[in-house]
Amino acid sequence: MKRILAGLGGLIVLGMLGTGIWLWHPVGSQPPASELAAAAANYDAEIIRDSFGVPHVYGARDADTAFGLAYAHAEDDFETIQETVAAARGVLARYRGKDAAAIDYIASLLRVWGTIEERYDADVPADVKAMAEGYVAGLNLYASEHPEETWAGLAPFTPEDVVAGFMFKTPFFYGLDDTLLKLFGADYTQSIALDPAGPKKAYLLGPRPASELGSNAFAVAPARSGDGFTRLLINSHQPLTGPVAWYEAQVTSGEGLDITGGLFPGTPVILHGFNKHLGWANTVSAQDLVDIYVLTINPDNKNQYWLDGAWADFDVTTAHINVKLAGPFAFPATRPVKRSVHGPVIEGPTGTYAIRFAGMGEIRQLEQYYRLNKSEDLDQFMGAMAMNALPSINYIYGDKAGNIAFIHNAQYPNRNDAWDWSGDLPGDRSDLVWQGYHPWKDVPKLVNPASGFIFNSNNAPYSATDGPDNLKPEDFPQSMGLQTNQSNRSLRTIELTGDRDPIDRSRLLAIKFDNKYAQGSEADEVVKAVLAKDWSAEPEMAEAAELLASWDYGTDAASRTAALGSLTTSRTITEKYTRLKAPAPETAFREAVAWLKLHHGRIDPEWGEVNRLLRGTVNLPISGAPDTLRAVYPKEIGDDGELHMSAGDTWIALVEWDPEGRQTAQVISPFGSATLDETSPHYADQAPLFAKEEWRTALLIKAEVEADAKRRYRPGKD
């Protein structure tokens, strides 16, 4: 017996050792600081931090500014920059655990690094590579100086990381992530389009909600402004923190780069903003840019699918995902990655699907943004847009010459217009696998409309101006899948304009900061449904219904009806963002009444007592609500009696050119430039201005920046 027990003990020890070896996946060590910092000697950038901590980066070359921008951003948010790099590399689960495993799998599914290996050397121009190289030199210098902040095994950062970040992230802005989540879900309903040559037209068997995100943008031409000014209002709606939160900077080089605006962690150029000559604002668009093909799998060979009357082989590779356990240990998960002639394949609980989407194999995103940054007039801007490397996103444009424009930009798949592409497609026909995109000339655009006013609030491209020359649906093939929706914000803009009166500065700002819901909006429909019920048998609810009936649909901080109205309607409005099923209007109304009585002892507290901008120890009342032009989205309806803003209005800019072309700009951010450092004076220093809908003046000339400077330094030189 002792021998048996000893033998079993030995087997257990061996098993534990074997398991330990199998799970042993250390992330790697930090390279020597001298090695990480070596490339910094090739760059020279001066960073000037103004009184709000905003970095102004100067360099002789464009690449010098990319170097300095990376270093400055790393000072404020190195953690998020590293997170974006790890996500694009497909190694985030090694640092964040099992919750990030799906992200790593998607990086393999989208074949980010396969495209990098095939196309980076040949298809990324030298000047664009120089920007990426300068940027990672700045990151690596910061990592060399701050090893305690640097994720083990992640450095050195590479220029390929920068390009991969654009490739990985841009398709998500038109909702590719929603499609993937849907196909991996257990309740996906197939909706297969029928052959138009057959006896029936295409049909849908299940709902396919659009993926809508927020943003506003407005441009006013001199003829409409009343004072000869051109005005551009940039107002993207993003999360207030995280990998797609705006970070403000100005970059200026001796090679002509001179631009102010917002960027995301990991990007060496401005994504939307303005230079001396022109500016642009982006809003998220929701065209139909993803096609789902339903595949028939060989019952005798799961690696084959039916195509054109025969079984075809999948291209099969393996995703290796190391999932963090503890210390140097990680679970080495593997999963097959399959591709058909259509594109990536998803083996979901309801079937096997292939997807084909805008941006597949695209590597030129950074190049197009760089060209936009350096454009100096409408022709150069349109020339950069004509690259058509960005899979989606609307553009609202304005310049010092008085031009304004709207572009419903996308890589529009070159589909067979005889088919209905709004449903899923049969996967057994190669003739339905579209090739390439519509040319740039086909992309919907409206330049210098007669009204002198252009706007977009994530709405249909057919309502982009309040004049007679809007785009028309019949001018575009149905297979392009253009948007048809209106948001509350677009409905309110339509209500607030439509006349021939000037839209001067004060009127433009009144539109932007309007906080009401429109007639016909989702909020209006919910309120009408609640008020249609007879509440007379419940005195307390009847009193609440009377209060709700008096709501003017405004969400000013001082309003005593907005709390009840917004709490009743907000979950219906945000369902498309949160993916949380909204309660019926009656239920939402009852829950709003109960919540307000529990936390505030009354159903009519001031909205500002409920609606708050919270940052560290700063806690301020704020006007606005979901899908109002003053966009304020709470993270949740919590149990502390407050709604804390987590998304919506973020970095905002009002850019103006006077009749002589002289430029001024006002800007504001909800928090401050110090993204992570709670001890910094710039962690929340802009919050009071933001909550009061006030501005700070953008410093555009170096002499102004120097006069306001609080810190000047040259990374790697001082």
Order of alpha helices (4+ residues) and beta strands (2+ residues): alpha-alpha-beta-beta-alpha-alpha-alpha-alpha-alpha-alpha-alpha-beta-alpha-beta-beta-beta-beta-beta-beta-beta-beta-beta-beta-beta-beta-beta-alpha-alpha-beta-beta-beta-beta-beta-alpha-alpha-alpha-alpha-alpha-alpha-alpha-beta-beta-beta-beta-beta-alpha-beta-alpha-beta
